[in-house]
């Protein structure tokens, strides 16, 4: 009897068993060609154990977007907190300077603004108060006591001016200045008007 190629058992038949016709889960192509079934089974098993390159790149991209968004949000929160803190310090310093100036003007008898620098000499009974600008500091000197800066080291004072005014026979003064944080993020103008009694 002549030898025929179809008489030899296929390797796929040995692996999967000869009865591929009756097995469930195989497509018609896989039933008709067992070698396709073997290759498909191999690929199916492999695809269930890992990620494809495109899936991995997609997950890395999504993870990068989420992390970047989180970092940007955190940085904006920190920057906003720093800015708010600087603004509060600036307003507290300016408020303190204005209150001390108001205190110095309370009970004043005479006001003078000698040249050349912005300076206000306040004559009170029994002493005097001198207000001036020196090196970015608002300086107050009372009587013979040493001069004291009224602003903190985080705030720089500039554009200080004292303008004498007279309204209805009453002498007064308009005090104005610009306060700036050292990092120069925030700058604000402040002023007050006080009349003698």
BELRA-V376204 format. One record per helix or strand of 3 or more residues. SS is the DSSP state (~ for helix, > for strand). FROM is the first residue (numbers start at 1). TO is the last residue. If there is no record, write none. Layout:
BEGIN
SS;FROM;TO
SS;FROM;TO
END
This chain:
BEGIN
~;5;7
~;11;16
~;28;32
~;34;47
~;53;105
>;108;112
>;119;124
>;128;134
>;137;142
>;155;167
>;170;181
>;187;195
END
